[in-house]
Amino acid sequence: MKTKAKIFLWILVDIVLINLAVYGAYWLRFDGIIESRYLQHYRESFVIITVIKLAVFYYAGIYKSLWRYASIRELVLIAMSSFVANAVMLTYVFMAQKFMPRGIYIIAFMLDMAFIGGSRLLYRIFRRYIKGQGNIFAFTANGKKRVLIIGAGDAGATIIRELRNHSELNSVPVAIIDDNRNKVKRRINGVPVMGTREHIQKVVERKAVDEIIIAIPSASKKEISAMIEECKKTHCKLKIVPGVYELINESVTINTIRDVQIEDLLGREPVKVNLEEISSYLTDKVVLVTGGGGSIGSELCRQIAGFKPAKLLILDIYENNAYDIQNELLKKYPELELHAIIASIRDKTRLDKIFNQYRPHIVFHAAAHKHVPLMENNPTEALKNNVFGTLNVVECAHQYKAKKFVLISSDKAVNPTNIMGATKRVAEMIVQAYSRRSKTEYVAVRFGNVLGSNGSVIPLFKKQIIEGGPVTVTHPEIIRYFMTIPEAVQLVIQAGAMAKGGEIFVLDMGEPVKIADLARDLIRLSGLEPDLDIEIKFTGLRPGEKMYEELLMAEEGLTDTKHKKIFIGKPIFIDFKILHRQLERLQGIIVNEDEDLNAFMETLVPTYTRVG
């Protein structure tokens, strides 16, 4: 039925109910025997009274509500509208001098609420009945996906209503779990609270649950991680309502529910940074991000844009990446002066022109080749980009007097066993050497793997799971440190604020994670069983690959900072002249190919030991 026709039908129904309420008020007030003079007053006034109440209901928005989704809000709306309507009716009757007993107004108000609200409730029940949703007084699960909700609070109650209101989801809540024992054996919106966290497995089996939704936005990351660990034993598909720090001012709706992600299993609280300290060095400054279209670079641009720089320069060799982040930021920050620059860090002449034109105050250097196996097969490309590309940007920052230069480094630079790690260590050495001869504050920030970055294991595993497996892991005991892209970038920006020159900042990555366990978790989070639905296949360590990564070299030591997740490696003296001669020789080896490249790299980086 069309909207206008529905509104017209509801108005006709309400005309009957409004007058029934007034007549009923008379009948109750006078015990069924109504004096003729009051009836005469009513007959003279019923048209005006009806119009008054309909007008109030209309302007209150009662006829705009979708009553099949009605909730407490709509009931409150009816109560308030009925009160106002009867107050206006009282005013009219007083001015027209058609007096009624005072009790009539009170009873009519109560009957209005009962009749108007009751008619909408009957409409909802009737709709459910004709839609074939089973028992009209209970929400049954025939042929539907059976859902267990963890959390008997406001979010859980909202999710129950949302599932009921959206039949297209084909899901029905069948049970609730909550750690508050006072709520156990009670019901929320008709759904029973059947136990606490330790009862999850039993409830899943008893109620034949297909999917679990964790609906506790206020829970800490550690608590969420513990709940997920318990849920993983059930083999159910897992979903979650994001935490309050993710929702910000948004309310909980069915659209806010997302799949449980591997980040939820890390159990770390959100990173907190000193916004005042950060804004003081980024606001109204010209900021350059090399590799600005990549995973880390693009997130750097997103977060820097929020601090209102004078200009944000996105430098990348890949135009598609730069184009995407440019469009995203211009849409979100229309006042931002943004320049997407297509250039290679290998091209010193081009970099000179860019630095001369824009004179950046702050440089974040994220451009690098990072794939270990690819760089093992293409070592000269790794050196050209990661070493000499870095040298070009470092020299330009010095020449054009940038205030700060922040190198995005890697845990693979510590005691490197592959050419990629060795090149990142040389990049750190360049930064440390220049910090002693330049007014620019050069620092490096070192961290491990970031979840979801281009080429990382998470997207690869997800793709392999979608394809039905196998999920490939190089070794059953291999471990890595992990951090989310946004929290890694927040700490990079915070470290930049702390920079004095020459430091290697080391980020606290939490506890290392076994890659095999990561693969199993991702398979379970997809509602499948490892080695039953999806095979895990061990392929052997790749050339240059370590069993574990380190974040600090032994000789560096470790110093706390005022931020509990950021540490400083003690600066190591790097003689600039010696390093410069070694880099010139390395350049010659690349061009002439007259010497063993790996042998020379072991001389240049004493901690480098090639594996594989």
C-alpha positions in Angstrom: 0.0 0.0 0.0 1.3 3.5 -0.9 2.4 5.8 1.9 -0.4 8.4 1.3 -3.1 5.8 1.3 -1.7 4.3 4.6 -1.7 7.8 6.2 -5.3 8.4 5.1 -6.4 5.0 6.5 -4.7 5.7 9.8 -6.4 9.1 10.0 -9.8 7.4 9.4 -9.0 4.9 12.2 -8.0 7.7 14.5 -11.2 9.7 13.9 -13.1 6.7 15.2 -10.7 6.1 18.1 -10.6 9.8 19.2 -14.4 10.0 19.5 -14.6 6.6 21.1 -12.1 7.8 23.7 -14.2 10.9 24.5 -17.4 9.0 24.6 -15.8 6.3 26.7 -14.6 8.9 29.1 -18.1 10.2 29.6 -19.4 6.7 30.0 -16.8 5.8 32.7 -17.2 9.1 34.5 -21.0 8.7 34.8 -21.1 4.9 35.2 -22.9 4.5 31.9 -25.6 7.1 32.5 -24.6 10.3 30.7 -26.6 13.5 31.3 -28.2 14.9 28.1 -26.6 18.4 28.5 -23.2 16.8 28.4 -24.1 14.8 25.3 -25.4 18.0 23.7 -22.0 19.7 24.4 -20.2 16.7 22.9 -22.3 16.7 19.8 -21.7 20.4 19.3 -17.9 20.1 19.8 -16.9 16.6 18.4 -15.8 17.9 15.0 -13.6 20.6 16.5 -12.2 18.2 19.1 -11.4 15.6 16.4 -9.7 18.2 14.1 -7.6 19.5 17.1 -6.4 16.0 18.0 -5.7 14.9 14.5 -3.7 18.1 13.9 -1.6 17.6 17.0 -1.0 13.9 16.1 0.0 15.0 12.5 2.5 17.7 13.6 3.9 15.4 16.3 4.9 13.0 13.5 2.7 10.0 14.5 1.7 9.5 10.8 5.3 9.5 9.7 6.4 6.6 11.9 6.9 3.2 10.4 4.8 1.3 12.9 6.2 -2.1 12.0 9.4 -0.9 13.5 7.8 0.8 16.5 9.6 1.0 19.8 9.5 2.8 23.2 10.2 6.1 21.3 6.9 5.8 19.4 5.0 4.9 22.6 6.4 8.0 24.3 5.5 10.1 21.2 1.9 8.8 21.5 1.7 9.7 25.2 3.1 13.2 24.7 0.9 13.8 21.7 -2.2 12.6 23.6 -1.4 14.9 26.5 -0.9 17.9 24.3 -4.1 17.1 22.3 -6.2 16.9 25.4 -4.6 20.1 26.8 -5.6 21.9 23.6 -9.1 20.4 23.8 -9.4 21.6 27.4 -8.4 25.1 26.2 -11.0 25.1 23.4 -13.8 23.8 25.6 -13.0 26.5 28.2 -13.0 29.3 25.6 -16.2 28.0 24.0 -17.8 27.7 27.5 -18.9 24.1 26.8 -17.8 22.9 30.1 -17.1 19.2 30.9 -16.3 17.6 34.2 -12.6 17.7 34.9 -12.4 13.9 35.1 -13.3 13.6 31.4 -10.0 15.1 30.3 -7.9 12.8 32.4 -9.9 9.7 31.3 -9.9 10.8 27.7 -6.1 11.3 27.8 -5.7 7.7 29.2 -8.1 6.2 26.6 -6.3 8.1 23.8 -3.0 6.5 24.7 -4.6 3.1 25.0 -6.6 3.2 21.8 -4.0 5.0 19.6 -1.0 2.9 21.0 -3.1 -0.3 21.1 -4.1 0.1 17.4 -0.4 0.3 16.4 0.5 -2.7 18.5 -2.3 -4.7 16.9 -1.0 -3.6 13.5 2.5 -5.0 14.3 1.0 -8.3 15.5 -1.2 -8.6 12.5 1.7 -7.9 10.1 3.8 -10.6 11.7 1.0 -13.1 11.5 0.3 -12.6 7.9 4.0 -12.6 7.1 4.1 -16.2 8.5 6.5 -15.4 11.3 5.1 -18.2 13.5 3.6 -17.6 16.8 2.6 -13.9 17.0 3.6 -13.7 20.7 7.0 -15.3 20.3 9.8 -14.9 17.8 10.5 -18.3 16.5 13.5 -19.6 14.5 11.9 -21.9 11.9 14.3 -22.0 8.9 16.3 -19.0 10.2 19.9 -18.5 11.3 19.9 -18.9 15.1 21.8 -16.2 16.9 23.4 -16.1 20.4 23.9 -12.6 21.7 26.7 -11.9 24.3 25.7 -8.9 26.4 22.4 -8.3 28.1 22.7 -4.5 28.1 21.3 -1.8 25.9 23.4 -2.9 22.9 22.2 -6.5 23.2 18.5 -5.3 23.5 19.0 -3.1 20.4 20.4 -6.0 18.4 17.4 -8.2 19.3 15.0 -5.5 18.1 17.1 -4.9 14.9 17.1 -8.6 14.0 13.4 -8.8 14.5 12.7 -5.7 12.4 14.9 -6.8 9.5 13.4 -10.1 8.3 15.6 -9.9 5.2 18.6 -10.9 7.5 16.9 -14.3 8.1 18.3 -14.3 11.6 16.6 -14.8 14.9 18.0 -14.3 18.5 17.5 -17.5 20.5 19.6 -16.9 23.6 21.7 -14.3 25.5 24.8 -14.7 27.6 25.9 -12.2 30.2 28.5 -12.3 33.0 26.1 -10.5 35.4 24.6 -13.5 37.2 21.6 -11.3 38.4 20.4 -11.3 34.8 20.6 -15.1 34.3 17.2 -16.8 33.9 15.5 -13.5 33.0 14.4 -12.3 29.6 15.2 -9.3 27.4 12.6 -8.6 24.7 11.4 -12.2 25.1 14.9 -13.8 24.7 16.2 -15.8 27.7 19.5 -15.0 29.4 20.8 -18.6 29.7 24.1 -18.2 31.5 27.5 -16.6 31.8 30.6 -16.8 29.7 31.5 -20.3 30.8 28.1 -21.6 29.5 28.7 -20.4 25.9 29.5 -23.9 24.6 26.5 -25.6 26.3 24.1 -22.9 25.2 25.3 -23.1 21.6 24.8 -26.9 21.6 21.4 -26.7 23.4 20.0 -24.0 21.2 21.7 -25.1 17.9 23.3 -21.7 17.5 24.6 -20.8 14.0 26.1 -17.3 14.8 27.3 -15.4 17.8 27.1 -11.6 18.1 29.2 -9.9 20.8 27.2 -6.8 21.8 29.3 -5.1 24.6 30.7 -1.9 23.2 32.0 -0.8 26.6 34.1 -4.0 27.1 37.9 -3.6 27.0 40.0 -5.1 24.2 41.3 -7.6 26.7 37.8 -8.7 27.7 36.7 -9.0 24.1 39.7 -11.1 23.3 38.9 -13.5 26.2 35.2 -13.8 25.0 36.4 -14.5 21.4 38.7 -17.2 22.7 35.7 -18.9 24.4 33.6 -18.5 21.3 36.2 -20.0 19.0 35.5 -23.4 20.7 32.0 -23.4 19.3 32.8 -23.2 15.5 30.1 -20.6 15.1 30.4 -17.6 12.9 31.4 -14.6 15.0 30.3 -11.0 14.7 30.8 -8.0 17.0 29.4 -4.6 17.8 32.4 -2.2 17.6 33.8 -0.7 20.8 32.7 2.7 22.0 36.1 4.2 20.8 35.1 3.0 17.3 31.5 4.0 17.4 32.2 7.5 18.6 28.8 9.2 18.5 27.1 6.6 16.3 24.3 4.5 17.8 24.2 0.8 17.7 22.3 -0.5 14.6 22.4 -3.6 12.5 24.7 -1.8 10.2 27.4 -1.3 12.9 27.8 -5.0 13.4 30.9 -6.3 11.7 32.7 -9.6 11.5 35.2 -10.3 14.3 38.6 -9.4 13.0 42.0 -10.7 13.9 42.7 -7.3 15.6 40.1 -8.2 18.2 42.1 -11.2 19.2 45.2 -9.2 20.0 43.6 -8.0 23.3 45.4 -4.6 23.3 43.7 -1.4 24.3 43.5 1.5 21.8 46.7 3.6 21.5 46.5 6.9 23.2 48.6 9.8 21.9 49.3 13.3 23.2 47.2 15.3 20.7 48.4 18.7 21.9 52.1 17.7 21.4 51.3 16.3 17.9 49.3 19.2 16.8 52.0 21.7 17.8 54.4 20.2 15.2 52.0 19.4 12.4 49.4 22.2 12.5 50.1 24.9 9.9 53.2 23.1 8.6 54.0 21.8 5.2 54.1 18.0 5.6 55.5 15.6 3.0 54.7 11.8 3.0 56.7 9.7 0.6 55.0 6.5 -0.4 51.9 8.3 0.6 49.6 5.9 -1.4 50.8 2.8 0.4 49.3 1.1 3.5 51.3 3.0 6.0 51.7 6.2 4.0 48.0 6.6 3.2 47.1 6.1 6.9 49.8 8.7 7.8 48.1 11.1 5.4 44.6 10.4 6.9 45.8 11.1 10.4 48.0 14.1 9.5 45.1 15.7 7.6 43.1 15.8 10.8 45.8 18.1 12.4 45.2 20.9 9.8 48.6 21.1 8.1 49.3 24.2 5.9 49.9 21.8 3.0 49.9 18.0 2.8 52.1 16.6 0.0 51.4 13.0 -1.0 54.4 11.6 -3.0 54.1 8.3 -4.7 55.3 6.6 -7.9 51.9 4.7 -8.3 49.3 7.2 -9.6 46.3 5.0 -8.7 47.3 4.8 -5.0 47.9 8.6 -4.9 44.7 9.3 -6.7 42.6 7.2 -4.3 43.9 8.7 -1.1 43.7 12.2 -2.6 40.0 11.8 -3.4 39.3 10.3 0.0 41.0 13.2 1.9 39.5 16.0 -0.3 36.0 14.6 0.4 36.6 14.5 4.1 38.7 17.7 4.4 37.5 20.0 1.6 39.5 22.9 3.1 42.8 21.0 3.1 45.5 22.2 0.6 46.5 18.8 -0.8 49.0 18.1 -3.5 49.4 14.6 -5.0 52.8 14.3 -6.5 53.8 11.5 -8.8 57.5 11.0 -8.5 60.2 8.4 -7.7 62.5 8.8 -4.7 65.2 7.4 -7.0 65.0 10.6 -9.1 67.2 13.1 -7.2 66.6 15.9 -9.8 62.9 15.6 -9.5 63.1 15.5 -5.6 65.2 18.7 -5.7 62.5 20.5 -7.6 59.8 19.3 -5.3 61.6 20.3 -2.1 62.6 23.6 -3.6 59.0 24.4 -4.6 57.2 23.3 -1.4 59.9 23.5 1.3 58.4 20.9 3.6 58.8 21.4 7.3 58.1 17.7 8.2 59.0 14.6 6.1 57.6 11.2 6.8 59.6 8.7 4.6 57.4 5.6 4.0 58.4 4.8 0.4 60.2 1.4 0.3 60.3 -2.0 -1.2 59.3 -4.4 1.6 58.6 -7.9 0.3 61.3 -10.2 1.5 61.2 -13.0 -1.2 60.9 -10.5 -4.1 63.8 -8.4 -2.8 65.9 -11.6 -2.4 65.4 -12.2 -6.1 65.9 -8.5 -7.0 68.6 -7.2 -4.6 69.7 -4.3 -6.8 66.2 -2.9 -6.9 66.0 -3.1 -3.1 69.2 -1.2 -2.8 68.3 1.5 -5.4 65.0 2.2 -3.6 65.5 1.5 0.1 69.1 2.8 0.3 69.7 5.3 -2.4 66.1 6.5 -2.6 66.3 7.1 1.2 69.6 8.9 0.7 68.1 11.2 -1.9 65.2 12.2 0.4 67.5 12.6 3.4 69.9 14.9 1.4 67.0 17.0 0.2 65.6 17.4 3.7 69.0 18.6 4.8 69.5 20.9 1.8 66.1 22.6 2.1 66.2 22.8 5.9 63.3 20.5 6.9 62.7 20.6 10.6 62.0 16.9 11.1 62.6 13.7 9.1 61.0 10.5 10.2 62.0 7.2 8.6 59.6 4.3 8.7 61.8 1.4 9.4 61.2 -2.3 10.2 62.0 -5.0 12.8 63.7 -6.8 9.9 66.5 -4.2 10.2 67.6 -5.9 13.4 70.3 -8.5 12.8 69.0 -8.9 9.2 69.0 -12.2 7.4 67.7 -10.9 4.1 68.6 -8.1 1.7 65.4 -6.2 2.5 66.2 -6.1 6.2 69.8 -5.1 5.4 68.7 -2.2 3.2 66.4 -0.9 6.0 69.3 -1.1 8.4 71.5 1.0 6.0 68.6 3.5 5.7 68.7 3.8 9.5 72.5 4.3 9.4 72.1 7.1 6.8 69.5 8.8 9.1 71.8 8.4 12.2 74.8 9.7 10.3 73.0 12.8 9.0 71.6 13.6 12.4 75.1 14.5 13.5 75.8 17.0 10.7 72.4 18.6 10.0 70.0 20.9 11.8 67.2 18.6 10.6 66.1 16.2 13.4 66.5 12.8 11.8 64.9 9.8 13.5 63.7 6.3 12.6 60.7 4.4 13.9 61.0 0.6 13.9 58.0 -1.7 14.2 56.9 -5.2 13.0 54.1 -6.4 10.8 51.0 -4.4 10.4 47.7 -6.2 10.1 46.0 -5.8 6.7 48.8 -4.0 4.9 49.4 -4.7 1.3 51.1 -8.0 0.8 50.8 -9.0 4.5 49.6 -12.5 5.6 46.1 -11.5 6.6 44.8 -10.6 3.2 46.6 -13.6 1.7 45.0 -16.0 4.3 41.5 -14.4 3.8 41.8 -14.9 0.0 43.0 -18.5 0.5 40.0 -19.2 2.9 37.5 -17.8 0.4 39.1 -20.0 -2.3 38.6 -23.1 -0.1 42.3 -23.5 1.0 44.8 -24.6 1.6 46.1 -21.8 3.8 49.9 -21.7 3.4 52.2 -21.1 6.3 56.0 -21.4 5.9 56.8 -23.1 9.3 54.6 -24.3 12.3 56.8 -22.4 14.8 57.4 -19.1 13.0 56.3 -16.1 15.0 55.8 -12.4 14.3 54.9 -9.2 16.0 51.7 -7.5 14.9 50.0 -4.1 15.2 47.1 -2.5 13.4 47.9 0.1 10.8 46.1 3.0 12.6 47.8 2.4 15.9 51.3 2.0 14.3 50.8 5.3 12.5 49.6 7.1 15.7 52.8 6.0 17.4 54.9 7.0 14.4 53.4 10.5 14.6 53.9 10.6 18.4 57.5 9.5 18.0 58.0 12.3 15.5 56.9 14.8 18.2 59.5 13.4 20.6 62.3 13.5 18.1 65.5 15.3 19.1 67.7 13.7 16.4 69.5 10.4 15.9 67.1 8.2 17.8 65.7 4.9 16.7 62.2 4.7 18.2 61.0 1.2 18.9 57.2 0.6 19.2 55.8 -1.9 21.7 54.2 -4.5 19.5 52.8 -6.6 22.4 53.3 -10.3 22.5 54.5 -12.1 19.4 52.0 -14.3 17.6 52.5 -17.7 15.9 51.6 -17.4 12.2 50.0 -20.9 12.3 47.8 -19.8 15.2 46.9 -16.7 13.3 45.8 -18.9 10.3 43.7 -21.1 12.5 42.0 -18.1 14.2 41.1 -16.6 10.8 39.6 -20.0 9.6 37.5 -20.2 12.8 36.4 -16.6 12.6 35.1 -17.5 9.1 32.9 -20.2 10.7 35.1 -23.1 9.5 37.3 -25.7 11.1 41.0 -25.8 10.6 42.3 -29.0 9.0 38.7 -30.2 8.5 37.1 -27.6 6.3 40.3 -25.7 5.4 43.7 -27.4 5.2 46.8 -25.6 6.7 49.8 -26.4 4.5 53.4 -25.8 5.7 55.6 -24.8 2.8 59.0 -24.3 4.4 61.0 -21.1 5.2 61.6 -18.8 2.3 65.1 -17.5 1.4 66.1 -14.9 4.0 63.1 -15.6 6.3 63.6 -15.7 10.1 61.8 -17.9 12.5 61.3 -14.8 14.7 61.8 -11.1 14.4 63.7 -8.8 16.8 63.0 -5.1 17.4 66.3 -4.0 18.9 70.0 -4.8 18.4 71.9 -5.9 21.4 74.3 -3.0 21.3 71.5 -0.4 21.2 70.1 -0.7 24.7 66.6 0.5 25.4 65.3 3.7 27.1 61.8 4.5 28.2 59.9 7.5 27.0 57.0 9.3 28.4 54.8 7.2 26.2 54.5 3.6 27.6 54.4 2.1 24.1 57.4 4.0 22.6 61.1 3.2 23.5 64.3 4.7 22.3 67.3 2.7 21.1 70.5 4.2 22.2 72.1 6.1 19.1 75.0 4.3 17.6 77.8 6.5 16.2 77.9 6.3 12.4 80.9 8.1 10.8 79.4 10.0 7.9 82.5 10.1 5.8 83.1 6.3 6.1 79.5 5.6 5.4 79.5 7.9 2.4 82.6 6.2 0.9 80.9 2.8 1.4 77.7 3.9 -0.3 79.7 5.2 -3.3 81.4 1.8 -3.6 78.0 0.1 -3.3 76.7 2.3 -6.1 79.6 1.1 -8.3 78.9 -2.6 -7.5 75.3 -2.1 -8.5 76.3 -0.5 -11.8 79.2 -2.6 -12.7 78.2 -5.9 -11.1 81.9 -6.6 -10.5 81.7 -7.8 -6.9 79.6 -10.1 -4.7 76.8 -7.8 -3.5 75.8 -9.9 -0.5 79.5 -10.1 0.7 79.8 -6.3 0.5 76.5 -5.9 2.4 77.8 -8.1 5.2 80.7 -5.6 5.5 78.5 -2.6 5.3 76.0 -4.0 7.9 78.1 -6.1 10.4 75.0 -7.7 11.9 73.8 -9.0 8.5 73.9 -12.7 8.1 72.3 -14.0 4.9 70.1 -17.1 5.4 68.9 -19.4 2.6 
